[in-house]
Amino acid sequence: MLCNISAPVLIQVLPPLLVTEFILGLTGNGLALFIFCFHLRPWKSSTVLLFNLAVTDFMLILAIPLRASYYLSELKWMFGSGLCNICLFMLALNRSGSTLFLMAIAVDRYMRVVHPHHSINSLSVGKAMLGALGMWLAPVLLNVHVFSLEHINTTRCESFAVDTNFQGNLSWHKFTFLVSFCVPLLVILYCTFHITSHLRKRQLSQQAKFRKALYFIIVVVVLFIICFLPSNITLLLIWIKEGFHDCAATEHLTTVFYITISMTYLNSVLDPVVYYFSSPAIKNICRRALHRSRDEMSESTGRKTRETASQSISQLSQDLTGVHRMLSGVSDRPSGLPF
Protein backbone atom coordinates (compact mmCIF):
# COMPACT_ATOMS: atom_id res chain seq x y z
CA MET A 1 0.00 0.00 0.00
CA LEU A 2 1.27 3.47 -0.88
CA CYS A 3 -0.12 6.56 0.81
CA ASN A 4 0.50 10.02 -0.55
CA ILE A 5 2.01 12.63 1.74
CA SER A 6 0.62 16.14 1.79
CA ALA A 7 1.62 17.17 5.29
CA PRO A 8 1.86 20.93 5.83
CA VAL A 9 3.62 20.22 9.13
CA LEU A 10 6.73 19.12 7.23
CA ILE A 11 6.84 22.39 5.31
CA GLN A 12 6.59 24.39 8.54
CA VAL A 13 8.87 22.37 10.83
CA LEU A 14 11.67 20.94 8.69
CA PRO A 15 13.18 24.00 6.92
CA PRO A 16 14.19 25.86 10.12
CA LEU A 17 15.34 22.58 11.69
CA LEU A 18 17.48 21.70 8.67
CA VAL A 19 18.95 25.21 8.38
CA THR A 20 19.90 25.15 12.08
CA GLU A 21 21.50 21.72 11.69
CA PHE A 22 23.39 22.94 8.62
CA ILE A 23 24.84 26.01 10.36
CA LEU A 24 25.83 24.20 13.57
CA GLY A 25 27.07 21.11 11.74
CA LEU A 26 29.14 23.12 9.28
CA THR A 27 30.72 25.10 12.13
CA GLY A 28 31.44 22.13 14.39
CA ASN A 29 32.66 19.67 11.77
CA GLY A 30 34.51 22.29 9.76
CA LEU A 31 36.43 23.20 12.91
CA ALA A 32 36.99 19.51 13.70
CA LEU A 33 38.39 18.76 10.23
CA PHE A 34 40.62 21.83 10.47
CA ILE A 35 42.00 20.59 13.82
CA PHE A 36 42.50 17.05 12.49
CA CYS A 37 44.31 18.23 9.36
CA PHE A 38 46.44 21.10 10.64
CA HIS A 39 46.80 20.94 14.44
CA LEU A 40 46.46 17.38 15.71
CA ARG A 41 49.87 15.68 15.61
CA PRO A 42 50.71 12.86 15.81
CA TRP A 43 47.69 10.83 14.77
CA LYS A 44 46.72 7.57 16.47
CA SER A 45 44.54 4.73 15.21
CA SER A 46 41.61 6.18 17.18
CA THR A 47 42.16 9.54 15.47
CA VAL A 48 41.58 7.87 12.09
CA LEU A 49 38.12 6.72 13.22
CA LEU A 50 37.21 10.18 14.51
CA PHE A 51 38.41 11.81 11.28
CA ASN A 52 36.28 9.46 9.15
CA LEU A 53 33.25 10.18 11.34
CA ALA A 54 33.80 13.89 10.70
CA VAL A 55 34.02 13.19 6.94
CA THR A 56 30.65 11.36 6.98
CA ASP A 57 29.10 14.30 8.82
CA PHE A 58 30.54 16.78 6.34
CA MET A 59 29.06 14.78 3.43
CA LEU A 60 25.67 15.04 5.11
CA ILE A 61 26.06 18.80 5.53
CA LEU A 62 26.55 19.15 1.76
CA ALA A 63 23.15 17.50 1.16
CA ILE A 64 21.13 19.33 3.85
CA PRO A 65 20.64 22.59 1.87
CA LEU A 66 19.03 20.60 -0.98
CA ARG A 67 16.60 18.97 1.46
CA ALA A 68 15.79 22.33 3.05
CA SER A 69 15.10 23.76 -0.42
CA TYR A 70 12.84 20.78 -1.16
CA TYR A 71 10.66 21.41 1.90
CA LEU A 72 10.69 25.19 1.39
CA SER A 73 9.31 24.51 -2.11
CA GLU A 74 6.41 22.57 -0.54
CA LEU A 75 7.74 19.09 -1.42
CA LYS A 76 8.68 19.96 -5.01
CA TRP A 77 12.09 18.76 -6.19
CA MET A 78 13.55 21.11 -8.80
CA PHE A 79 17.01 19.62 -9.45
CA GLY A 80 16.28 16.50 -11.51
CA SER A 81 16.10 12.81 -10.62
CA GLY A 82 19.87 12.28 -10.91
CA LEU A 83 20.75 14.86 -8.28
CA CYS A 84 17.82 13.59 -6.20
CA ASN A 85 19.32 10.09 -6.02
CA ILE A 86 22.77 11.52 -5.26
CA CYS A 87 21.27 13.52 -2.40
CA LEU A 88 19.37 10.49 -1.06
CA PHE A 89 22.52 8.37 -1.35
CA MET A 90 24.56 10.87 0.67
CA LEU A 91 21.87 10.99 3.37
CA ALA A 92 21.74 7.19 3.54
CA LEU A 93 25.54 6.95 3.47
CA ASN A 94 25.75 9.33 6.41
CA ARG A 95 23.28 7.30 8.47
CA SER A 96 25.08 4.00 7.83
CA GLY A 97 28.57 5.51 8.01
CA SER A 98 27.92 7.43 11.23
CA THR A 99 26.48 4.42 13.04
CA LEU A 100 29.32 2.21 11.77
CA PHE A 101 32.11 4.56 12.84
CA LEU A 102 30.44 5.29 16.20
CA MET A 103 30.35 1.52 16.71
CA ALA A 104 34.05 1.27 15.76
CA ILE A 105 34.93 4.10 18.17
CA ALA A 106 33.07 2.30 20.98
CA VAL A 107 34.88 -0.98 20.16
CA ASP A 108 38.22 0.87 20.12
CA ARG A 109 37.55 2.29 23.59
CA TYR A 110 36.36 -1.13 24.80
CA MET A 111 39.60 -2.78 23.64
CA ARG A 112 41.77 -0.11 25.27
CA VAL A 113 39.99 -0.38 28.62
CA VAL A 114 39.06 -4.06 28.91
CA HIS A 115 41.90 -5.58 26.83
CA PRO A 116 44.71 -2.99 27.07
CA HIS A 117 47.47 -5.45 26.02
CA HIS A 118 45.79 -6.65 22.84
CA SER A 119 47.85 -6.13 19.67
CA ILE A 120 45.02 -4.21 17.97
CA ASN A 121 45.61 -1.33 20.39
CA SER A 122 49.07 -0.77 18.88
CA LEU A 123 47.75 -0.68 15.32
CA SER A 124 49.68 1.74 13.10
CA VAL A 125 47.99 4.75 11.55
CA GLY A 126 48.52 3.32 8.06
CA LYS A 127 46.79 0.05 8.92
CA ALA A 128 44.01 1.97 10.65
CA MET A 129 43.48 3.99 7.46
CA LEU A 130 43.26 0.78 5.40
CA GLY A 131 40.73 -0.56 7.90
CA ALA A 132 38.70 2.65 7.65
CA LEU A 133 38.66 2.39 3.85
CA GLY A 134 37.39 -1.15 4.20
CA MET A 135 34.69 0.05 6.59
CA TRP A 136 33.53 2.56 3.98
CA LEU A 137 32.70 -0.32 1.64
CA ALA A 138 29.90 -1.57 3.91
CA PRO A 139 27.71 1.60 3.87
CA VAL A 140 28.45 2.16 0.17
CA LEU A 141 27.39 -1.37 -0.81
CA LEU A 142 24.37 -1.29 1.50
CA ASN A 143 23.06 1.95 -0.02
CA VAL A 144 24.18 1.90 -3.67
CA HIS A 145 20.72 0.60 -4.60
CA VAL A 146 19.40 4.14 -4.07
CA PHE A 147 20.69 5.01 -7.55
CA SER A 148 18.31 2.44 -9.07
CA LEU A 149 15.17 4.10 -7.65
CA GLU A 150 13.11 5.52 -10.53
CA HIS A 151 10.73 8.22 -9.38
CA ILE A 152 7.49 8.20 -11.36
CA ASN A 153 6.51 11.49 -9.74
CA THR A 154 9.55 13.58 -10.70
CA THR A 155 8.53 16.45 -8.41
CA ARG A 156 9.13 14.27 -5.33
CA CYS A 157 12.48 13.22 -3.90
CA GLU A 158 11.85 10.56 -1.24
CA SER A 159 13.60 7.29 -0.47
CA PHE A 160 10.89 5.64 1.62
CA ALA A 161 7.36 6.65 0.51
CA VAL A 162 8.10 6.99 -3.20
CA ASP A 163 6.43 5.88 -6.43
CA THR A 164 9.01 3.52 -7.83
CA ASN A 165 9.14 0.55 -10.17
CA PHE A 166 11.63 -1.20 -7.89
CA GLN A 167 9.64 -2.14 -4.80
CA GLY A 168 12.20 -4.81 -3.93
CA ASN A 169 14.87 -2.13 -3.65
CA LEU A 170 12.54 -0.05 -1.53
CA SER A 171 12.13 -2.96 0.92
CA TRP A 172 15.91 -3.46 0.91
CA HIS A 173 16.33 0.24 1.66
CA LYS A 174 14.09 -0.06 4.73
CA PHE A 175 15.91 -3.23 5.79
CA THR A 176 19.35 -1.61 5.60
CA PHE A 177 17.97 1.40 7.46
CA LEU A 178 17.02 -0.82 10.41
CA VAL A 179 20.08 -3.09 10.28
CA SER A 180 22.50 -0.16 10.19
CA PHE A 181 20.92 0.94 13.47
CA CYS A 182 20.27 -2.33 15.32
CA VAL A 183 23.65 -4.01 14.86
CA PRO A 184 25.74 -0.97 15.92
CA LEU A 185 23.37 -0.32 18.84
CA LEU A 186 23.83 -3.86 20.17
CA VAL A 187 27.61 -3.62 19.81
CA ILE A 188 27.75 -0.20 21.51
CA LEU A 189 25.58 -1.42 24.40
CA TYR A 190 27.78 -4.51 24.74
CA CYS A 191 30.91 -2.34 24.91
CA THR A 192 29.29 0.03 27.41
CA PHE A 193 28.16 -2.78 29.69
CA HIS A 194 31.56 -4.48 29.72
CA ILE A 195 33.52 -1.25 30.18
CA THR A 196 31.31 -0.29 33.14
CA SER A 197 31.46 -3.72 34.77
CA HIS A 198 35.24 -3.97 34.20
CA LEU A 199 35.91 -0.61 35.85
CA ARG A 200 33.63 -1.35 38.79
CA LYS A 201 35.04 -4.85 39.29
CA ARG A 202 38.58 -3.49 39.47
CA GLN A 203 37.49 -0.36 41.36
CA LEU A 204 38.98 1.87 38.69
CA SER A 205 35.94 4.04 38.00
CA GLN A 206 37.19 6.74 40.39
CA GLN A 207 40.53 7.17 38.63
CA ALA A 208 40.50 10.17 36.33
CA LYS A 209 41.76 8.29 33.26
CA PHE A 210 39.14 5.54 33.47
CA ARG A 211 36.40 7.92 34.55
CA LYS A 212 36.94 9.83 31.31
CA ALA A 213 36.65 6.57 29.35
CA LEU A 214 33.35 5.85 31.09
CA TYR A 215 32.01 9.34 30.39
CA PHE A 216 33.06 9.01 26.76
CA ILE A 217 31.23 5.74 26.13
CA ILE A 218 28.12 7.13 27.86
CA VAL A 219 28.23 10.17 25.54
CA VAL A 220 28.38 7.82 22.52
CA VAL A 221 25.38 5.80 23.74
CA VAL A 222 23.25 8.87 24.51
CA LEU A 223 24.10 10.52 21.17
CA PHE A 224 23.33 7.30 19.28
CA ILE A 225 19.95 6.79 20.94
CA ILE A 226 18.83 10.43 20.66
CA CYS A 227 19.70 10.70 16.96
CA PHE A 228 18.77 7.28 15.57
CA LEU A 229 16.24 5.54 17.82
CA PRO A 230 13.09 7.67 17.13
CA SER A 231 13.19 7.24 13.33
CA ASN A 232 13.71 3.48 13.56
CA ILE A 233 10.82 3.03 15.99
CA THR A 234 8.58 5.12 13.72
CA LEU A 235 9.57 3.08 10.65
CA LEU A 236 8.64 -0.14 12.45
CA LEU A 237 5.24 1.33 13.37
CA ILE A 238 4.70 2.30 9.72
CA TRP A 239 5.39 -1.26 8.62
CA ILE A 240 2.88 -2.55 11.19
CA LYS A 241 0.19 -0.05 10.12
CA GLU A 242 0.71 -0.83 6.44
CA GLY A 243 -0.36 -4.40 7.21
CA PHE A 244 -3.73 -3.08 8.44
CA HIS A 245 -4.20 -0.90 5.31
CA ASP A 246 -4.90 2.16 7.46
CA CYS A 247 -3.81 4.93 5.14
CA ALA A 248 -4.74 7.80 7.47
CA ALA A 249 -2.71 6.41 10.37
CA THR A 250 0.15 5.58 8.01
CA GLU A 251 0.18 9.13 6.68
CA HIS A 252 0.38 10.57 10.20
CA LEU A 253 3.17 8.16 11.10
CA THR A 254 4.98 9.04 7.87
CA THR A 255 4.87 12.71 8.85
CA VAL A 256 6.36 11.83 12.24
CA PHE A 257 8.92 9.64 10.49
CA TYR A 258 10.21 12.45 8.29
CA ILE A 259 10.55 14.72 11.31
CA THR A 260 12.44 12.04 13.24
CA ILE A 261 14.62 11.19 10.25
CA SER A 262 15.61 14.86 10.11
CA MET A 263 16.58 14.49 13.77
CA THR A 264 19.12 11.86 12.69
CA TYR A 265 21.00 14.73 11.04
CA LEU A 266 21.59 16.04 14.57
CA ASN A 267 24.45 13.57 14.76
CA SER A 268 26.45 15.98 12.59
CA VAL A 269 25.84 18.66 15.24
CA LEU A 270 26.52 16.44 18.27
CA ASP A 271 29.46 14.40 16.97
CA PRO A 272 31.93 17.23 17.79
CA VAL A 273 31.08 16.48 21.43
CA VAL A 274 32.45 12.97 20.82
CA TYR A 275 35.66 14.45 19.37
CA TYR A 276 36.04 16.72 22.39
CA PHE A 277 35.67 13.92 24.96
CA SER A 278 37.61 11.32 22.99
CA SER A 279 41.00 13.00 22.72
CA PRO A 280 42.86 15.08 25.34
CA ALA A 281 44.78 16.68 22.47
CA ILE A 282 41.57 17.99 20.85
CA LYS A 283 40.34 19.16 24.23
CA ASN A 284 43.61 21.04 24.87
CA ILE A 285 43.53 22.66 21.42
CA CYS A 286 39.96 23.88 22.02
CA ARG A 287 40.87 25.17 25.47
CA ARG A 288 43.95 26.98 24.19
CA ALA A 289 41.91 28.58 21.41
CA LEU A 290 39.26 29.63 23.95
CA HIS A 291 41.84 31.04 26.36
CA ARG A 292 43.62 32.83 23.52
CA SER A 293 40.31 34.37 22.47
CA ARG A 294 39.64 35.46 26.04
CA ASP A 295 43.15 36.86 26.42
CA GLU A 296 42.84 38.79 23.16
CA MET A 297 39.47 40.12 24.29
CA SER A 298 40.91 41.12 27.69
CA GLU A 299 43.93 42.70 26.03
CA SER A 300 41.69 44.59 23.61
CA THR A 301 39.48 45.75 26.49
CA GLY A 302 42.55 46.79 28.50
CA ARG A 303 43.99 48.64 25.52
CA LYS A 304 40.73 50.51 25.00
CA THR A 305 40.60 51.33 28.73
CA ARG A 306 44.18 52.65 28.67
CA GLU A 307 43.48 54.70 25.55
CA THR A 308 40.33 56.15 27.13
CA ALA A 309 42.20 56.96 30.34
CA SER A 310 45.04 58.53 28.36
CA GLN A 311 42.59 60.66 26.40
CA SER A 312 40.84 61.69 29.60
CA ILE A 313 44.16 62.66 31.25
CA SER A 314 45.21 64.57 28.13
CA GLN A 315 41.88 66.41 28.05
CA LEU A 316 42.13 67.19 31.77
CA SER A 317 45.68 68.49 31.26
CA GLN A 318 44.49 70.74 28.46
CA ASP A 319 41.65 72.03 30.63
CA LEU A 320 44.02 72.75 33.53
CA THR A 321 46.41 74.53 31.16
CA GLY A 322 43.56 76.68 29.92
CA VAL A 323 42.49 77.54 33.47
CA HIS A 324 46.10 78.36 34.39
CA ARG A 325 46.43 80.71 31.44
CA MET A 326 43.12 82.40 32.33
CA LEU A 327 44.26 82.96 35.91
CA SER A 328 47.62 84.24 34.70
CA GLY A 329 45.85 86.78 32.46
CA VAL A 330 43.75 88.04 35.35
CA SER A 331 46.77 88.44 37.65
CA ASP A 332 48.72 90.41 34.96
CA ARG A 333 45.98 93.08 34.60
CA PRO A 334 46.83 96.53 36.20
CA SER A 335 44.80 97.08 39.32
CA GLY A 336 43.40 100.45 40.39
CA LEU A 337 40.29 102.09 41.71
CA PRO A 338 38.56 104.84 39.76
CA PHE A 339 38.12 108.24 41.49
Buried (B, 14 or more C-beta within 10 A) or exposed (E): EEBEBEBEEBBEBBBEBBBBBBEBBBEBBBBBBEBBEEEBEEBBBBBBBBBBBBBBBBBBBEBBBBBBBBBBEEBEBEEEBEBBBBBBBBBBBBBBBBBBBBBBBBBBBBBBBBEEEEEBBEBEEEEBBEBBEEBBEEBBEBBEBBEEBEBEEEEBBBBBBBBBEBEEBBEBBBEBBBEBBEEBBEBBBBBBEBBBEBBEEEEBBEEEEBEBBBEBBBBBBEBBEBBBBBBBBBBEBBBEBBEEEBBEBBBBBBBBBBBBBBBBBBBBBBBBBBBBBBBEBBBEBBEEEEEEEEEEEEEEEEEEEEEEEEEEEEEEEEEEEEEEEEEEEEEEEEEEEEE
